Amino acid sequence: MAVNDADFDDGKMAPEVWSGALGYKGTHRGGGIINPQVHVLPVKTVLLRLYKKPLPGDEYPGDYGPWWFTPFEYKSACAHLGVDGRALIVGRAGGKSALHGIFATLSEWYDGSPHQLACVNAVELTQPFRACYGHGAPANSLGYVATEKLKGTMKPMLLAGNKSARQLYLHRCFDYKHAMKPLLKADTSTDTAFGSKGGLPREIANAPRLAFEV
């Protein structure tokens, strides 16, 4: 039994989960997953999340928001690009890093702030989770971001197999943070974590891949 089974109807996505996994915020679609599939993440699964540290009054979800990815996806991106984590963060403060290109979720990562993707969270699940999983979708930023140069359709960087990186959507994640064990200090700097020699700490980067990851 997954800790968030209440968000799923007999294992299937409830309408609000489906909408969230597709990247919708109201009527606007800001990235999301092309064809989300439901998977159960087992205990001890390690997940990574990039985020902007929210200020009082911000609507950003912070360290336990819905969008995550796996260490396997991180390593796959590094291997495809022939780099380690240090190269992925070049240009991050200007919204031009490889991380921005790989994970295009507009509602959290593309509104022109120099603080976007500034922090990283890593957790280990202590209970099973149901999550939506799939390749990242293009994002339409018209009328959503203030920065003129970012307006239009943004497509995620294509990796192995000419496909975008795979993402995980955990609906109402904050409500289930009690089932996640932190592996990094709160608000760990992305530049520090990815920028260290070799990139992310080995125990995080080398976490076992999930059964459905290929």
DRENTOR-830331 format. One line per 8 residues: their letters; for each residue y negated, x, z of N, C-alpha, C. Coordinates in nm, 2 decimals. Each point is the difference from the previous one (the first is absolute). Last residue first. Example, Ala and Ser with C-alpha at 12.3 -4.5 7.8 and 13.67 -1.06 7.14 Angstrom:
BEGIN
sa> 0.22,1.28,0.71,-0.11,0.09,0.00,-0.11,-0.08,0.08; 0.57,0.03,-0.01,-0.12,-0.09,0.00,-0.12,0.09,0.00
This chain:
BEGIN
vefalrpa> -0.23,1.50,-1.78,0.07,0.09,-0.10,-0.10,0.08,-0.08; 0.09,-0.35,0.46,-0.09,0.09,-0.06,0.08,0.09,-0.10; 0.18,-0.34,0.31,-0.04,-0.05,-0.13,-0.10,0.09,-0.07; 0.18,0.11,0.44,0.11,-0.02,-0.09,-0.04,-0.05,-0.14; -0.33,0.31,0.28,0.06,-0.13,0.02,0.11,-0.02,-0.11; -0.14,0.50,0.19,-0.05,-0.11,-0.09,0.08,-0.13,0.03; -0.11,0.39,0.37,0.10,-0.05,-0.09,-0.06,-0.11,-0.09; -0.33,0.38,0.20,0.07,-0.11,0.05,0.10,-0.06,-0.10
naierplg> -0.33,0.38,-0.02,0.15,0.01,-0.03,0.08,-0.11,0.06; -0.48,0.04,0.07,0.02,0.02,-0.15,0.15,0.00,-0.04; -0.12,-0.01,0.47,-0.05,-0.12,-0.07,0.04,0.01,-0.15; 0.09,0.36,0.27,0.08,-0.11,0.06,-0.04,-0.13,-0.06; -0.25,0.40,-0.11,0.14,0.00,-0.06,0.08,-0.12,0.04; -0.54,-0.01,-0.03,0.10,0.06,0.09,0.14,-0.03,-0.05; -0.38,-0.01,-0.38,0.03,-0.07,0.12,0.11,0.07,0.09; -0.21,0.33,-0.34,-0.03,-0.15,0.00,0.04,-0.06,0.14
gksgfatd> 0.01,0.48,-0.16,0.12,-0.08,-0.03,-0.02,-0.15,0.01; -0.35,0.27,0.25,0.09,0.07,-0.09,0.13,-0.08,-0.01; -0.43,-0.29,0.10,0.07,0.12,0.07,0.10,0.06,-0.10; -0.26,-0.40,-0.10,-0.06,0.13,-0.03,0.07,0.12,0.06; 0.10,-0.47,0.08,0.04,0.03,-0.13,-0.04,0.14,-0.04; -0.14,-0.16,0.43,0.15,-0.02,-0.01,0.05,0.05,-0.14; -0.47,0.01,0.08,0.07,0.09,0.09,0.15,0.00,-0.02; -0.28,-0.30,-0.23,-0.02,0.13,-0.05,0.07,0.11,0.08
tstdakll> 0.01,-0.46,0.14,0.08,0.03,-0.12,-0.02,0.14,-0.05; -0.07,-0.14,0.51,-0.07,0.02,-0.12,0.10,0.03,-0.12; 0.09,-0.31,0.45,0.02,0.13,-0.05,-0.07,0.02,-0.14; 0.03,-0.38,0.35,-0.11,0.04,-0.10,0.01,0.14,-0.04; 0.31,-0.08,0.40,-0.08,-0.10,-0.06,-0.11,0.06,-0.09; 0.44,0.28,0.05,-0.10,-0.04,0.09,-0.08,-0.11,-0.07; 0.50,0.04,-0.15,-0.12,0.08,-0.01,-0.10,-0.05,0.10; 0.41,-0.21,-0.06,0.05,0.14,-0.01,-0.12,0.10,-0.01
pkmahkyd> 0.12,-0.54,0.21,-0.09,0.09,-0.07,0.06,0.14,0.00; 0.27,-0.47,0.01,-0.03,0.11,0.08,-0.09,0.10,-0.07; 0.11,-0.56,-0.03,-0.02,0.13,-0.07,-0.04,0.11,0.10; 0.06,-0.48,0.09,0.13,0.04,-0.06,-0.01,0.13,-0.08; -0.38,-0.23,0.19,0.09,0.04,0.12,0.13,0.05,-0.05; -0.33,-0.18,-0.30,-0.01,0.14,0.03,0.08,0.05,0.12; -0.08,-0.44,-0.24,0.13,0.05,0.03,0.00,0.15,0.03; -0.38,-0.27,-0.13,0.07,-0.09,0.10,0.13,0.06,0.05
fcrhlylq> -0.26,0.20,-0.36,-0.06,0.03,0.14,0.07,-0.08,0.11; 0.11,-0.07,-0.47,0.06,0.12,0.06,-0.05,0.02,0.14; -0.02,-0.36,-0.37,-0.04,-0.01,0.14,0.05,0.12,0.08; 0.23,0.02,-0.44,-0.09,-0.11,0.03,-0.03,0.00,0.16; 0.14,0.40,-0.33,0.05,-0.06,0.12,-0.10,-0.10,0.05; 0.14,0.30,-0.47,-0.10,-0.10,0.06,0.07,-0.06,0.12; 0.06,0.47,-0.33,0.06,-0.10,0.09,-0.11,-0.08,0.06; 0.08,0.32,-0.48,-0.07,-0.03,0.12,0.07,-0.10,0.08
raskngal> 0.05,0.38,-0.44,0.05,-0.12,0.07,-0.07,-0.01,0.13; -0.19,0.24,-0.47,0.07,0.02,0.13,0.04,-0.13,0.06; -0.04,0.01,-0.54,-0.09,0.03,0.12,0.09,0.02,0.13; 0.18,0.12,-0.50,-0.02,-0.11,0.08,-0.09,0.04,0.12; 0.24,0.26,-0.36,-0.12,-0.06,-0.05,-0.03,-0.13,0.08; 0.35,0.32,0.10,0.04,-0.12,-0.07,-0.12,-0.07,-0.06; -0.16,0.30,0.38,0.13,0.01,-0.06,0.04,-0.13,-0.07; -0.49,-0.03,0.09,0.08,0.11,0.05,0.14,0.01,-0.07
lmpkmtgk> -0.55,-0.21,-0.05,0.14,-0.01,-0.03,0.08,0.12,0.04; -0.47,-0.24,0.20,0.06,0.12,-0.07,0.15,-0.02,-0.02; -0.31,-0.44,0.05,0.06,0.11,0.08,0.05,0.11,-0.09; -0.41,-0.32,-0.14,0.14,0.01,-0.01,0.05,0.12,0.09; -0.45,-0.35,-0.05,0.05,0.13,0.03,0.15,0.00,0.01; -0.44,-0.30,-0.22,0.14,0.00,0.03,0.04,0.15,0.03; -0.51,-0.16,0.08,0.09,-0.01,-0.11,0.15,0.00,0.06; -0.44,0.25,0.23,0.02,-0.13,-0.05,0.10,-0.01,-0.12
lketavyg> -0.19,0.39,0.25,0.14,-0.04,0.03,0.03,-0.14,-0.05; -0.43,0.22,-0.04,0.10,0.08,-0.08,0.14,-0.04,0.03; -0.37,-0.20,0.24,0.00,-0.04,-0.14,0.11,0.07,-0.08; 0.00,-0.14,0.52,-0.03,0.12,-0.07,0.02,-0.03,-0.15; 0.09,-0.32,0.35,-0.14,0.01,-0.03,-0.03,0.12,-0.10; 0.45,-0.33,0.04,-0.06,0.12,0.05,-0.14,0.02,-0.04; 0.21,-0.40,-0.12,0.06,0.03,0.13,-0.06,0.12,0.06; -0.07,-0.21,-0.45,-0.06,-0.08,0.11,0.05,0.03,0.14
lsnapagh> 0.30,0.20,-0.36,-0.12,-0.07,-0.04,-0.05,-0.09,0.11; 0.41,0.29,-0.03,-0.11,0.02,0.10,-0.12,-0.07,-0.03; 0.56,0.00,-0.09,-0.12,-0.04,-0.06,-0.11,0.01,0.10; 0.50,0.26,-0.06,-0.10,-0.07,0.09,-0.13,-0.03,-0.08; 0.58,0.12,-0.08,-0.14,0.03,-0.04,-0.09,-0.09,0.09; 0.47,0.10,0.22,-0.05,-0.07,-0.12,-0.15,0.05,-0.03; 0.48,0.23,0.25,-0.14,-0.04,0.01,-0.06,-0.06,-0.13; 0.53,-0.02,0.15,-0.09,0.09,-0.06,-0.14,-0.06,0.01
gycarfpq> 0.36,-0.14,0.38,-0.01,0.01,-0.15,-0.11,0.09,-0.05; 0.18,-0.33,0.46,0.01,0.14,-0.05,-0.01,-0.01,-0.16; -0.04,-0.27,0.53,-0.01,-0.02,-0.15,-0.02,0.14,-0.06; 0.25,-0.13,0.49,-0.12,0.05,-0.07,0.01,-0.03,-0.15; 0.22,-0.07,0.54,0.01,-0.05,-0.14,-0.13,0.05,-0.06; 0.25,0.24,0.43,-0.11,-0.07,-0.06,0.03,-0.06,-0.14; 0.26,0.21,0.50,0.00,-0.02,-0.14,-0.13,-0.09,-0.04; -0.04,0.32,0.42,0.07,-0.12,-0.03,0.00,-0.02,-0.15
tlevanvc> -0.21,0.37,0.18,0.10,-0.02,0.11,0.08,-0.13,-0.01; -0.28,0.37,-0.36,0.03,-0.14,0.05,0.10,0.00,0.11; -0.38,0.37,-0.12,0.14,-0.02,-0.01,0.03,-0.13,0.05; -0.47,0.24,-0.22,0.07,-0.07,0.10,0.15,0.00,-0.03; -0.54,0.20,-0.13,0.14,0.02,-0.03,0.08,-0.07,0.12; -0.53,0.03,-0.25,0.08,-0.04,0.11,0.15,0.02,-0.04; -0.53,0.19,-0.14,0.13,-0.03,-0.04,0.08,-0.04,0.13; -0.55,0.03,-0.22,0.10,0.02,0.11,0.14,-0.04,-0.05
alqhpsgd> -0.39,-0.01,-0.29,-0.03,0.11,0.09,0.10,0.03,0.11; -0.07,-0.33,-0.40,0.12,0.08,0.02,-0.02,0.12,0.09; -0.45,-0.20,-0.12,0.12,-0.06,-0.04,0.11,0.11,0.00; -0.48,0.06,0.10,0.10,0.00,0.11,0.13,-0.06,-0.04; -0.41,0.02,-0.27,0.06,0.13,0.02,0.11,0.01,0.10; -0.11,-0.45,-0.29,-0.04,0.07,0.12,0.06,0.14,0.01; 0.05,-0.36,-0.36,-0.11,0.10,-0.01,-0.03,0.07,0.13; 0.36,-0.33,-0.08,-0.14,-0.07,0.00,-0.11,0.11,0.01
ywesltaf> 0.53,0.00,-0.01,-0.08,0.03,-0.12,-0.14,-0.06,0.00; 0.41,-0.04,0.31,-0.02,0.14,-0.03,-0.10,0.03,-0.11; 0.16,-0.44,0.21,-0.01,0.10,0.10,-0.05,0.14,-0.04; 0.05,-0.38,-0.30,-0.06,-0.06,0.12,-0.01,0.10,0.12; 0.21,0.12,-0.43,-0.14,-0.01,0.00,-0.06,-0.05,0.14; 0.43,0.28,-0.15,-0.01,-0.13,0.06,-0.15,-0.02,0.03; 0.33,0.37,-0.25,-0.12,-0.08,-0.03,0.00,-0.13,0.06; 0.24,0.51,0.01,0.01,-0.13,0.08,-0.13,-0.08,-0.02
ighlaskg> 0.05,0.41,-0.25,0.14,-0.04,0.02,0.01,-0.14,0.07; -0.42,0.21,-0.08,0.06,-0.03,-0.12,0.14,-0.06,0.01; -0.24,0.16,0.38,-0.06,-0.12,-0.05,0.06,-0.04,-0.13; 0.14,0.40,0.18,0.05,-0.11,0.08,-0.06,-0.13,-0.04; -0.14,0.41,-0.20,0.13,-0.05,-0.06,0.05,-0.12,0.09; -0.53,0.06,0.02,0.12,0.08,0.02,0.12,-0.06,-0.07; -0.48,-0.14,0.04,0.05,0.05,-0.13,0.13,0.08,0.02; -0.35,-0.19,0.31,0.07,-0.11,-0.06,0.07,0.04,-0.12
gargvila> -0.26,0.27,0.31,-0.08,-0.06,-0.11,0.08,-0.11,-0.07; 0.19,0.26,0.36,-0.13,-0.06,0.05,-0.08,-0.06,-0.10; 0.41,0.23,-0.12,0.02,-0.13,0.07,-0.13,-0.06,0.04; 0.12,0.42,-0.25,-0.09,-0.10,-0.05,0.01,-0.13,0.07; 0.41,0.30,0.06,-0.13,0.05,-0.06,-0.08,-0.11,-0.06; 0.44,-0.04,0.21,-0.12,-0.04,0.07,-0.13,0.05,-0.06; 0.46,0.11,-0.15,-0.02,-0.15,-0.01,-0.13,-0.04,0.06; 0.17,0.45,0.02,-0.06,-0.03,-0.13,-0.03,-0.15,-0.01
rgdvglha> 0.22,0.17,0.39,-0.13,0.05,-0.01,-0.07,-0.04,-0.13; 0.47,-0.10,0.09,-0.10,-0.09,0.05,-0.15,0.05,0.00; 0.33,0.22,-0.35,0.03,-0.05,0.13,-0.12,-0.09,0.05; 0.20,0.09,-0.53,-0.10,0.04,0.11,0.06,-0.03,0.13; 0.14,-0.13,-0.46,0.02,0.14,0.02,-0.09,0.06,0.10; 0.08,-0.47,-0.17,-0.13,0.07,-0.03,0.01,0.15,0.02; 0.37,-0.28,0.10,-0.03,-0.03,-0.14,-0.13,0.08,-0.04; 0.15,0.04,0.44,0.09,0.06,-0.09,-0.04,-0.02,-0.14
caskyefp> -0.24,-0.22,0.34,-0.02,0.14,0.00,0.09,0.07,-0.10; 0.07,-0.45,0.06,-0.13,0.02,-0.06,-0.03,0.15,-0.01; 0.38,-0.13,0.24,0.02,-0.02,-0.15,-0.12,0.02,-0.07; -0.01,0.02,0.47,0.06,0.12,-0.06,0.02,-0.02,-0.15; -0.17,-0.37,0.23,-0.10,0.11,0.01,0.06,0.13,-0.07; 0.28,-0.37,0.05,-0.10,-0.03,-0.11,-0.10,0.12,0.00; 0.31,0.00,0.34,0.07,0.03,-0.12,-0.10,-0.02,-0.12; -0.14,-0.11,0.44,0.00,0.14,-0.03,0.07,0.04,-0.13
tfwwpgyd> -0.21,-0.49,0.02,0.10,0.07,0.07,-0.01,0.15,-0.02; -0.38,-0.42,0.04,0.09,0.06,-0.10,0.10,0.09,0.08; -0.38,-0.46,0.07,0.07,0.12,0.04,0.07,0.06,-0.11; -0.37,-0.43,0.17,0.05,0.08,-0.11,0.05,0.14,0.05; -0.20,-0.38,0.28,0.13,-0.04,-0.07,0.05,0.10,-0.10; -0.28,0.14,0.46,-0.02,-0.10,-0.11,0.13,-0.02,-0.08; -0.14,0.28,0.41,0.11,-0.08,-0.01,-0.02,-0.12,-0.10; -0.34,0.34,0.10,0.13,0.08,0.00,0.12,-0.09,-0.01
gpyedgpl> -0.46,-0.22,-0.18,0.03,0.12,0.08,0.14,0.05,0.00; -0.26,-0.40,-0.21,0.11,-0.01,0.10,0.03,0.13,0.08; -0.48,-0.20,-0.22,0.11,0.09,-0.03,0.10,-0.01,0.11; -0.44,-0.21,-0.01,0.12,-0.08,-0.03,0.12,0.08,-0.04; -0.44,0.11,0.35,0.06,0.02,-0.13,0.12,-0.10,-0.02; -0.27,0.05,0.40,-0.04,-0.10,-0.09,0.06,0.02,-0.14; -0.02,0.43,0.30,-0.01,-0.14,0.06,-0.06,-0.10,-0.11; 0.26,0.40,-0.22,-0.11,-0.01,0.10,-0.01,-0.14,0.06
pkkylrll> 0.44,0.29,-0.23,-0.09,-0.11,0.00,-0.11,0.02,0.11; 0.29,0.36,-0.30,-0.02,-0.04,0.13,-0.11,-0.11,0.01; 0.32,0.07,-0.42,-0.13,0.04,0.04,-0.02,-0.05,0.15; 0.48,0.14,-0.26,-0.09,-0.10,0.03,-0.14,0.06,0.04; 0.58,0.06,-0.15,-0.14,0.06,-0.01,-0.10,-0.11,0.02; 0.56,0.07,0.14,-0.11,-0.08,-0.04,-0.14,0.08,0.00; 0.60,0.03,0.03,-0.13,0.06,0.00,-0.11,-0.10,-0.05; 0.54,0.01,0.23,-0.09,-0.05,-0.09,-0.14,0.07,0.02
vtkvplvh> 0.58,0.01,0.13,-0.13,0.06,0.02,-0.10,-0.05,-0.11; 0.48,-0.19,0.26,-0.07,0.02,-0.13,-0.14,0.06,0.03; 0.32,-0.15,0.34,-0.02,0.15,-0.03,-0.06,0.02,-0.14; 0.24,-0.46,0.05,-0.05,0.08,0.11,-0.01,0.14,-0.04; 0.00,-0.31,-0.42,0.08,0.02,0.12,-0.08,0.07,0.11; -0.15,-0.34,-0.41,-0.02,0.14,0.04,0.08,0.02,0.13; 0.04,-0.38,-0.41,0.00,0.02,0.14,0.00,0.15,0.03; -0.21,-0.28,-0.44,0.11,0.09,0.05,-0.01,0.00,0.15
vqpniigg> -0.20,-0.28,-0.47,0.01,0.00,0.14,0.12,0.10,0.04; -0.36,0.00,-0.44,0.14,-0.03,0.04,0.01,0.01,0.15; -0.42,-0.04,-0.41,0.05,0.03,0.13,0.14,-0.05,0.03; -0.30,0.14,-0.42,0.11,-0.10,0.02,0.07,0.03,0.13; -0.42,0.23,-0.09,0.03,-0.08,-0.13,0.10,-0.11,0.02; -0.33,0.17,0.39,0.13,0.04,-0.05,0.02,-0.09,-0.13; -0.50,0.15,0.21,0.12,-0.07,0.05,0.12,0.05,-0.08; -0.55,-0.04,-0.11,0.11,0.09,0.00,0.13,-0.08,0.04
grhtgkyg> -0.40,-0.25,0.04,-0.04,0.14,0.01,0.12,0.09,0.01; -0.17,-0.54,-0.13,0.12,0.09,0.01,-0.05,0.15,0.00; -0.23,-0.51,0.14,-0.01,0.13,-0.07,0.12,0.08,0.02; -0.11,-0.43,0.20,0.04,-0.02,-0.15,-0.01,0.13,-0.07; 0.08,0.03,0.51,-0.07,-0.12,-0.06,0.05,-0.02,-0.14; 0.16,0.40,0.09,-0.09,-0.02,0.11,-0.09,-0.12,-0.04; 0.49,0.25,-0.20,-0.11,-0.10,0.00,-0.07,0.00,0.13; 0.40,0.26,-0.16,-0.13,0.07,0.01,-0.12,-0.10,0.01
lagswvep> 0.50,-0.06,-0.01,-0.05,0.02,-0.13,-0.14,0.06,0.00; 0.22,-0.10,0.40,0.07,0.10,-0.06,-0.05,0.03,-0.14; -0.17,-0.37,0.25,-0.05,0.13,0.05,0.07,0.12,-0.07; 0.14,-0.44,-0.11,-0.14,0.02,-0.05,-0.05,0.14,0.05; 0.42,-0.14,0.16,0.01,0.03,-0.15,-0.14,0.03,-0.05; 0.03,-0.14,0.44,0.05,0.13,-0.01,0.01,0.04,-0.15; -0.14,-0.43,0.11,-0.10,0.09,0.03,0.05,0.15,0.00; 0.31,-0.36,-0.10,-0.11,0.01,-0.10,-0.11,0.10,0.04
amkgddfd> 0.49,0.10,0.19,-0.09,-0.12,0.01,-0.11,0.02,-0.10; 0.47,0.25,-0.07,-0.14,0.01,0.03,-0.06,-0.14,0.02; 0.52,0.08,0.11,-0.08,0.00,-0.12,-0.15,0.00,0.05; 0.38,-0.03,0.30,0.01,0.13,-0.07,-0.09,0.01,-0.12; 0.02,-0.40,0.26,0.13,0.03,-0.03,0.01,0.13,-0.08; -0.45,-0.07,0.07,0.07,-0.13,0.00,0.14,0.03,-0.05; -0.40,0.32,0.25,0.09,-0.03,-0.11,0.08,-0.12,0.01; -0.29,0.19,0.34,-0.08,0.00,-0.12,0.08,-0.02,-0.13
adnvam> 0.20,0.04,0.43,-0.08,-0.12,0.00,-0.09,-0.01,-0.12; 0.28,0.39,0.11,0.06,-0.11,-0.07,-0.08,-0.13,-0.01; -0.07,0.48,0.19,-0.10,-0.09,-0.06,0.07,-0.11,-0.09; 0.25,0.34,0.24,-0.10,-0.04,0.10,-0.10,-0.10,-0.06; 0.51,0.02,-0.17,-0.12,0.08,-0.01,-0.11,-0.05,0.09; 0.57,-0.01,0.01,-0.12,-0.08,0.00,-0.12,0.09,0.00
